[in-house]
Amino acid sequence: MNHRVHQPGGFTSVELLLVLALSAVILGGAVVSYGTLVRSQPSVSSMVSVPLGVARMQNFYSLIGDSVNVPMAPQYGALSLAEELREQFLTDTLSATSVYCLPRDGMNTWRPSVIPYNSTQDGELDTPQKFRAHVIARASVPSSLYRDYRNPLNDGTSVPMNASIFVLGYSKYAGYLKVNAIYDIDVIRFTATNEPNGIYASVKRYADSTSSLTPSTLSYMGGYDVFYPPSIPNPTNSTQWSTTDGFTPLFVTFERATRLALRESPTTIDRFKRAYERPFYFIWWPDPAARNLGPVANTLASTDPRQAYNQMGGRTAFMFTVPIFPAL
């Protein structure tokens, strides 16, 4: 006759002690990790009053005043805003008919919702340079507003620190191109003794307001900004870091390979003619999670197109590949 042996339920004392010991180790590790993350976060008081001036405050944000309180990098609140703007930018460019990046030295003072264009009289706008020439000729835009610039040229020409990205869409207005959005990227150095020491960077989106039913000036719809301290913690003078810290180029344009038929300088212009079918951009935005905008070594040969932007590698998580004509 078989006797069934009754097994007691629950854990033994040894098993309970083992579980408690493992729980203590896991919880202890979690507390240490959480403490490390909290200590690495910028404090709420890490704000800088940046003297943008009355003109920039009005132009950037339509605000009255001469300064703005900006979080100092790294700043993860600004990072969340940058992530939101990234998603909006991708949505805008995917539905666009064309995208034009125009470099500039000063602030952007022209944000139209439409641009005059006559398909029978105006030429094909197949490069950013032709788009720039068109708005100067047909929209009376000052020639000094956007630089006559065509990628980093290895000839001593300064690289513009600011840029405007025009995102065009299908137009319901006869004789006009429709501007769906403009993204302004501004990087401003401050080095005077009575100013904060560092670089102010912002990316802003301008678009039609929901109530706008006619051609108008685009309105500020959101963006992010951050202030980067110098990469040298204790610079001995205002120029020690200002000639090296920065964030350029903001974009590089790759033209169609067929344009190699037009012989130009191999080490400046022709090296960017790499697109087999559609021309496209590499675009970079400042990263709020970066600690500074210090220099990065670049050792590539001048004939290599990567030499123009190799120093941007690893500096930001906000890098885009955008075709000039995404919807065609």
C-alpha positions in Angstrom: 0.0 0.0 0.0 1.4 3.4 -1.1 1.4 6.2 1.4 1.1 9.7 0.0 3.6 12.0 1.7 2.2 15.4 2.5 4.5 18.3 1.4 4.2 21.5 3.4 3.3 24.6 1.4 5.2 28.0 1.2 8.9 28.8 1.4 11.4 27.3 3.7 13.5 29.6 6.0 16.5 29.2 3.8 14.5 30.2 0.6 13.1 33.2 2.4 16.5 34.4 3.4 17.8 33.9 -0.1 15.0 35.9 -1.6 15.4 38.7 0.9 19.2 38.9 0.2 18.6 39.1 -3.6 15.9 41.7 -3.1 18.3 43.8 -1.0 21.0 43.6 -3.7 18.6 44.6 -6.5 17.0 47.4 -4.6 20.4 48.7 -3.5 21.6 48.8 -7.1 18.4 50.6 -8.2 18.9 53.2 -5.5 22.5 53.8 -6.5 21.6 54.0 -10.2 18.7 56.4 -9.5 21.0 58.6 -7.3 23.6 58.7 -10.1 20.9 59.8 -12.6 19.5 62.5 -10.3 23.0 63.9 -9.5 23.8 64.0 -13.3 20.7 66.1 -14.0 21.2 69.9 -14.2 19.7 71.6 -11.2 16.6 73.8 -11.5 18.8 76.9 -10.8 21.1 76.2 -13.8 19.5 79.1 -15.8 21.3 81.9 -17.6 19.9 85.3 -18.5 21.0 85.8 -22.1 21.0 89.4 -23.4 19.6 88.7 -26.9 18.6 92.3 -27.3 15.2 93.9 -28.2 15.5 93.2 -31.9 16.2 89.5 -31.5 13.6 89.0 -28.8 11.0 90.5 -31.1 12.3 88.7 -34.2 12.7 85.2 -32.6 9.7 85.1 -30.3 7.6 88.2 -30.9 8.3 89.2 -27.2 8.9 92.5 -25.7 12.2 92.7 -23.7 15.9 92.4 -24.2 16.8 89.1 -22.4 15.6 85.6 -22.0 16.2 83.0 -19.3 17.7 79.9 -20.8 18.7 76.5 -19.3 22.4 75.7 -19.3 23.5 72.6 -21.1 23.1 69.7 -20.6 19.4 70.2 -20.1 16.9 67.4 -20.5 13.8 69.6 -20.4 15.0 71.3 -23.5 15.8 67.8 -24.9 12.2 66.8 -24.7 11.2 70.0 -26.7 13.9 69.2 -29.2 12.4 65.6 -29.6 9.0 67.1 -30.2 10.4 69.5 -32.8 12.3 66.6 -34.5 9.0 64.8 -35.0 7.3 67.9 -36.4 10.3 68.5 -38.8 10.1 65.0 -40.1 6.4 65.3 -40.7 6.8 68.7 -42.5 9.6 67.5 -44.8 7.9 64.2 -45.7 4.9 66.0 -47.0 6.9 68.8 -48.7 7.3 69.5 -52.4 10.8 71.0 -51.8 13.2 72.0 -49.1 15.7 74.8 -49.3 18.5 75.5 -46.8 19.7 79.1 -46.9 22.7 80.1 -44.7 22.9 83.5 -43.0 25.1 85.5 -40.7 22.4 87.7 -39.0 18.8 86.9 -38.0 16.1 86.0 -40.4 13.7 88.9 -41.1 11.7 87.3 -43.9 9.1 84.6 -43.2 6.4 84.7 -45.9 3.6 82.2 -46.2 3.8 82.5 -50.1 6.5 83.4 -52.6 5.8 84.8 -56.1 6.5 82.2 -58.9 5.5 82.0 -62.5 6.1 78.6 -64.0 6.3 80.0 -67.5 8.7 82.8 -66.8 10.7 81.8 -63.7 13.4 79.1 -64.1 13.6 75.7 -62.3 14.6 76.1 -58.7 16.7 72.9 -58.5 19.4 74.2 -56.1 19.4 76.4 -53.0 21.4 79.0 -54.8 18.7 79.3 -57.5 16.1 79.6 -54.8 18.1 82.4 -53.1 18.5 84.2 -56.4 14.7 83.8 -57.1 13.6 85.4 -53.8 16.0 88.2 -54.3 14.7 88.9 -57.8 10.9 88.2 -57.3 10.3 88.9 -53.6 12.6 91.9 -53.1 14.6 90.1 -50.4 17.9 91.9 -49.6 20.9 90.1 -51.1 22.6 90.4 -47.7 20.0 88.4 -45.8 21.1 85.0 -47.0 24.7 84.2 -47.9 25.7 83.3 -51.4 27.3 80.2 -50.0 27.8 76.7 -51.3 29.1 74.3 -48.7 32.4 74.6 -46.8 34.8 75.5 -49.6 38.4 75.0 -48.1 39.3 78.5 -49.4 39.2 80.5 -46.1 35.6 81.5 -46.5 33.8 81.6 -43.1 31.1 79.1 -42.5 27.8 80.8 -41.6 26.7 80.1 -38.1 22.9 80.5 -38.8 20.5 79.0 -41.3 16.8 79.1 -42.4 15.2 75.9 -43.7 12.2 76.7 -46.1 9.7 73.8 -46.3 7.5 74.3 -49.3 4.2 72.5 -50.1 1.4 72.4 -52.7 -0.1 75.9 -53.3 -3.7 76.9 -53.7 -2.6 80.4 -54.7 -2.1 80.9 -58.5 1.3 82.4 -59.2 2.7 81.6 -55.8 4.7 78.9 -54.0 3.3 77.9 -50.6 5.7 78.0 -47.6 4.4 75.4 -45.1 7.0 76.1 -42.5 10.4 77.8 -41.9 12.9 76.5 -39.3 15.4 79.0 -38.1 18.6 77.8 -36.5 20.6 80.5 -34.7 23.9 80.1 -32.9 25.2 83.2 -31.1 28.4 83.6 -29.2 28.7 85.9 -26.1 32.2 86.8 -25.0 32.0 90.4 -23.6 32.9 90.8 -19.9 29.4 92.0 -19.1 27.8 89.0 -20.9 27.4 85.4 -20.0 30.3 83.3 -21.2 29.1 80.8 -23.8 27.0 80.1 -26.8 23.2 80.5 -27.2 21.6 78.1 -29.6 18.0 77.8 -30.7 15.9 76.0 -33.3 12.5 77.6 -34.0 9.5 76.7 -36.2 7.4 79.3 -37.9 4.1 78.4 -39.7 0.6 79.6 -40.5 -1.6 80.1 -37.5 -4.8 78.0 -37.5 -6.9 81.1 -38.1 -4.9 82.3 -41.1 -6.8 81.9 -44.3 -4.9 84.3 -46.5 -1.2 84.9 -47.4 0.6 86.3 -44.3 3.8 86.3 -42.3 4.4 83.0 -40.6 4.1 83.0 -36.8 6.3 81.4 -34.1 4.9 77.9 -33.3 7.5 76.5 -31.0 11.1 75.3 -30.6 13.9 75.0 -28.1 16.9 76.9 -26.9 19.9 76.1 -24.7 23.0 77.9 -23.5 26.4 76.1 -23.8 29.3 77.0 -21.5 32.8 77.1 -23.0 34.6 73.8 -23.4 37.5 75.3 -21.4 36.1 75.4 -17.8 38.1 78.5 -16.8 39.2 80.4 -19.9 41.8 83.0 -19.1 40.3 85.4 -21.7 37.3 85.8 -23.9 39.0 84.7 -27.1 40.6 81.6 -25.7 37.6 79.5 -26.5 35.6 81.6 -28.9 37.7 80.8 -32.0 37.3 77.1 -31.5 33.9 76.4 -29.9 31.0 76.4 -32.3 28.6 74.4 -34.3 29.3 74.4 -38.0 28.3 73.5 -40.7 24.6 73.4 -39.9 24.0 71.6 -43.2 25.8 70.2 -46.2 24.2 69.9 -49.7 24.9 66.9 -51.9 24.2 67.7 -55.6 23.4 65.3 -58.4 26.4 63.4 -59.8 25.4 64.5 -63.3 26.4 68.0 -62.4 30.0 66.8 -62.6 29.7 67.5 -66.3 30.0 71.2 -65.3 33.6 71.2 -64.2 34.2 73.2 -61.0 36.8 73.1 -58.3 37.4 69.4 -57.4 38.3 70.1 -53.7 35.6 72.6 -53.0 32.5 72.1 -55.1 32.8 68.9 -57.2 33.5 66.7 -54.2 29.8 67.2 -53.0 28.3 66.0 -56.3 27.5 62.5 -55.0 23.7 62.1 -55.4 22.9 59.6 -58.1 19.3 60.8 -58.6 17.9 63.3 -56.1 20.0 66.0 -54.3 19.8 65.9 -50.5 21.0 67.6 -47.3 22.7 66.5 -44.2 21.3 68.8 -41.5 22.5 69.1 -37.8 20.7 70.7 -34.9 22.4 71.6 -31.5 21.8 68.9 -29.0 20.6 70.0 -25.5 22.2 66.9 -24.0 25.7 68.0 -25.1 27.8 69.6 -22.4 29.5 72.1 -24.7 30.2 72.9 -28.3 33.9 72.3 -28.1 36.0 71.5 -31.2 36.4 68.0 -32.6 39.5 66.9 -34.5 39.1 66.5 -38.3 42.0 64.8 -40.1 40.4 63.8 -43.4 41.8 65.0 -46.8 40.4 68.1 -48.4 39.3 66.1 -51.5 37.0 64.0 -49.3 33.5 65.5 -48.9 33.4 64.2 -45.3 36.2 66.6 -44.5 33.6 69.4 -44.5 31.5 67.8 -41.8 33.5 65.0 -40.1 33.8 67.2 -36.9 30.0 67.0 -36.5 30.1 63.2 -35.9 29.0 62.3 -32.4 28.3 65.9 -31.4 24.5 65.7 -31.6 21.7 63.2 -31.8 19.8 65.5 -34.1 21.1 64.7 -37.5 18.8 64.5 -40.6 19.1 63.3 -44.1 16.5 65.4 -46.1 16.0 65.3 -49.9 15.5 68.7 -51.6 12.5 67.4 -53.4 10.9 64.8 -51.1 7.4 64.8 -52.6 8.4 64.5 -56.3 
